[in-house]
Amino acid sequence: MARSLWKGPFIQNLILKKATNWKKNNLPSYKLIRIWSRNSVIFPSFVGLNFEVYNGKTYVPLLIKKKMIGAKFGEFVLTRKMVKHK
C-alpha cells in the first residue's frame, strides 16, 4: 500500500540535514555520506551527491542521478548475493 499524500514522502531527518550541510558548505562531491535508511526517498536536492548505503553487511557507494529521484535508496543496493552455479 502506498503512503498517503498528506504525509508526503518519507525521509530520515539525519539524511536531509547531512545533504543540506554538504551543499551549503560546498564540500567536495567525491566524498561519501554514510546512511543506513534504505527506505528513505531520494529528493531532487541529492542529485550529484555520493552516498554510501548500508546493505546489512557493507556500505555500497551510490551516485545519485536525475533518473533516481522519487525512488528509494534501497532499490539500488542489493542485500542478497547472486548465486552462480558452475
C-alpha positions as CSV (number, residue, x, y, z in Angstrom):
1,M,0.0,0.0,0.0
2,A,1.3,3.5,-0.9
3,R,2.0,6.2,1.7
4,S,-0.9,8.7,2.0
5,L,-0.4,12.0,0.1
6,W,-1.0,14.3,3.1
7,K,2.0,12.8,4.9
8,G,4.4,13.4,2.0
9,P,7.5,11.3,1.1
10,F,9.4,9.6,3.9
11,I,13.0,10.7,4.6
12,Q,15.0,10.3,7.7
13,N,15.8,13.8,9.2
14,L,19.5,13.0,9.6
15,I,19.9,12.3,5.8
16,L,18.3,15.6,4.9
17,K,20.5,17.5,7.4
18,K,23.7,15.9,6.1
19,A,22.8,16.6,2.5
20,T,21.9,20.3,3.1
21,N,25.0,20.9,5.1
22,W,27.0,19.2,2.4
23,K,25.6,21.5,-0.3
24,K,25.7,24.6,2.0
25,N,29.4,24.2,2.9
26,N,30.4,23.3,-0.7
27,L,32.1,20.1,0.4
28,P,33.6,18.0,-2.4
29,S,31.1,15.7,-4.1
30,Y,33.6,12.8,-4.3
31,K,33.4,12.3,-0.5
32,L,30.7,9.9,0.7
33,I,27.8,10.4,3.0
34,R,27.1,7.2,5.0
35,I,23.4,6.3,5.6
36,W,21.5,3.4,7.0
37,S,18.0,4.2,6.0
38,R,17.2,2.3,2.8
39,N,13.5,3.3,2.9
40,S,14.1,7.0,2.5
41,V,13.1,8.7,-0.7
42,I,15.7,10.4,-2.9
43,F,15.0,14.1,-3.3
44,P,16.0,16.4,-6.2
45,S,18.5,18.2,-4.0
46,F,20.5,15.0,-3.7
47,V,21.5,14.9,-7.4
48,G,25.2,14.8,-7.8
49,L,25.9,13.7,-4.2
50,N,27.7,10.4,-3.4
51,F,26.1,8.2,-0.7
52,E,27.2,5.0,1.0
53,V,24.1,2.9,1.7
54,Y,24.3,0.1,4.3
55,N,23.1,-3.3,2.9
56,G,23.3,-5.2,6.1
57,K,27.0,-6.2,5.7
58,T,28.9,-3.5,4.0
59,Y,28.4,0.1,2.6
60,V,27.7,0.2,-1.1
61,P,28.6,3.5,-2.9
62,L,25.8,5.2,-4.8
63,L,26.0,8.3,-7.0
64,I,22.6,10.0,-7.3
65,K,21.4,10.8,-10.8
66,K,18.3,12.6,-12.1
67,K,16.6,9.3,-13.0
68,M,16.7,8.2,-9.4
69,I,14.5,11.0,-8.0
70,G,11.4,9.6,-6.2
71,A,12.8,6.2,-5.8
72,K,14.2,4.8,-2.5
73,F,17.8,4.2,-1.6
74,G,17.2,0.5,-1.1
75,E,16.1,-0.1,-4.7
76,F,19.7,0.5,-5.9
77,V,21.6,-1.5,-3.3
78,L,21.2,-5.3,-3.3
79,T,21.1,-7.1,0.0
80,R,21.4,-10.7,-1.3
81,K,24.3,-12.2,-3.1
82,M,23.6,-13.6,-6.6
83,V,24.2,-17.3,-6.7
84,K,26.1,-18.5,-9.7
85,H,26.4,-22.2,-10.3
86,K,29.3,-23.6,-12.4
